[in-house]
Amino acid sequence: MPYILIQATRDGLDAPRKAELIRRATQMMADVLDKDPATTFVVVDEVEADNWGIGGHPVSAWRAERAASADASLGAPGRPPEPREADRAALTAAMQDYFDGLYRSDSARLRQVLHPRALYATASGGELLTRGMDEYWPVIDARPSPASKGEPREDRIVSIEWIGPVTALVRAECTVRPRRFVDLLTWLKIDGRWWIVSKVFHYDERPA
């Protein structure tokens, strides 16, 4: 009977986000440890920012200092800007949707992060292969999911490079057997939302 305690500062933690935290934490226990969601308990404990410290300062003061540093870095030549905390959190959450969609062969979930005009490209098969999203969705829908075959999850974010306030490059790795993928994902923040606009990848065949 797993018990998960999530502690987070109160600001920005509205009811929909709490529900999503509970859903994802429960699903993580099911995916990683095969725990029954019906007996998994999740508690979201809200903490006032002034009651939480980091680096020797209350979170509220720490955030203000980081925000000021990020604003200053935007004008520094040759130095990539520091991301806003909200952007880092949003992009990390969107990457989880991306991994979840691949693990479950869930095109509906992938549509939440892959822009309708995104580019899909690889040359690992010996020649250039490109697809539009209308061509990619049937491939996803027809592929037996790793989840349905009981395969362990193997996905991670290797790095995030912040190119600008609305542009990021993510290197990620995941496995959809028998292939191991390295993805280079270009993200753009469009109308306040992060989207993958380019999915360029390499894969290696793994022995069964």
N, C-alpha and C positions, 0 to 999 in steps of 0.2 A: 504494500500500500504506500506508494511514493508520496512524499510531502515536499512541495517546492515553495520556497519563500523568495519572492522577488521584491527587493527594496529599491525604490527609485524616488527621486525628488518629485514633489507634487506638481510643479509647473508643467503644463503641457500633457499631463497624464489624464486625459478625459476618458469617458466611459468606453467609446469604441476602441481606443488604444489598450485599455485594460483588458477588454474582451479578446483582442488580438494577442496580447501577451499570454493570456490564459490558454488560448487555443494552441499557440505555437509551443508553449512549454509542455502542454499535455501531449501534443503530437511528437515532440522530440523524445519524450520518454517511451512512447510507443515505437518509434523508429529505431532508437538506439538500444533500448533495454527490453523491448517487447512487453512493456507494461500495459495493462488494461486501462484505457482512458476512463472507464467507469469508476475505477478505484484510485485515480490519481487526483490528489488535492493540490491546488495552486492558490497561494495567498499573495496578493499584491499589497505591499505595505508602503504607503505614501509618507515621505519624510520631507519636512520643510527644508528648503535650501540652506537656511541659516543654521540648521541643526546637523548638517552634513559637512564634513571638512575634507579637503584634499590639498596636499602640498603645504600644510600648515595654515590654510585659510578656509573660511566658509565657502561653500560652493558658489554662492551668489557673488562673492568678491573674486573668486578664481575665474568664473565665467566672464565677468566684466574685464578682467585683465587680458584673458585670451582674445576676447572680441576686439579690444583695442590693438593687440598685437597683429591680429588678422587684418584689420583695416590698414595698419601701417605697412604690412608686407605687400599689399596690392600694388604699391608704387615702387617696390624695390626691384631694380633691374636684375634679370637673371635669376630671380628667386621665385619659385612657385608659391602662390598664395596659400595660407593656411585655411582649411575648410572650416565653415561654421559647424558647431557641434550638431545642429539640427540636420545639416546636409550630410554629415558623416553617418548619423543615425539612419537617415532616410535611405541613403545609398546602401548601407549594410543590410537594412531590412529588405530592400528591393532585390539584393543579391540572394537573400534567403528564398524569396519567391522564385527566383530564377533556378536555384538548385532544387527546390521542391518540385517545380514544374518538370524538370528533366528527370528527377528520380521517379516521379509518378506518371510520366508521359502525359502530362496535363496541359494541353494547349491553351485552355482557358486561363490557367494561372500564368503561363508564359506570355499571353497577350497583355497581361498587366504591366509587363516590363519591357517587352520587345516592341519598339515602335512599328506601326503598320508599314512604314517605308524603310525599315531597317535592312541593312545589307548582311547577307550570310555568305561567307567565302572561305574556301580552303583549297590547298593544292596537295594535300597529303596523299591523295590517291594517284598522283602522278600527272595530273592535269588540273587546270583551274576549274573549280566547281563553284558556281554562285547560284543563289536562290533568293527570290523575294519571299516575303512572309506568306503570301497566298500559296506558294509552293512548299513552304516549310511546314505549315500546320498539318497537312495530310501525312507527312512523314512522321511527325510526332504522334498523331492519333493512331497510326497503324503499328507503331513500335511497342512490343510488350515492355511494360515498365519494369525497371529493376525492383521496384517495390512489390509488384505482383509476383515476382520470382523469388522473393525473400532474400535478395542480395543486400549485403551491407552497404551503407552509404559511404561513399568516398568522394567528398567534395570540400573545397576550401578556397578562401580568398588568399592568394599569394601576396598581392600588393595592390595598393590604390595610389595612383599618382594624380594629384589635383593640378590640372593644367590651368584652370581659371575658375572664376566663381560659378560658372555653369557648365564646366567641362571636366570630365575625369576619365582616366584610363584604368581599367581593372584587369589584372592578370589573375586568372582563376584556373583551378584544376578540378576535374571530376571524372568519374568512371561510369560508362554505360557499356557493360561487358558485351563483347570482348575488347572494347576500345578504351584507351585512356586518353582524355582530351586535355589540351592546354588552350584556354580561351583568352583572347585579347578582346575585351569588350569596351567600346567607346560609349560613354554615357554623356548625355546632354540634359540639362535641366530646362524643360520646355513648359511654359505656363505654370511654373511652380512645382513641376513633377519631373523626377528623373526617369529617363528612357534610354534603353540601349538602342543606338542607331547603327552600330556596326558590330558584327560578331565574326571575327576572323580567328581561325583556330587550326591547330595541328593535332593529329592523333597518331597513336601507335597501337598496333594490334597486340593484345595480350593473350598468352596461351590460355586455353579453357581450363 
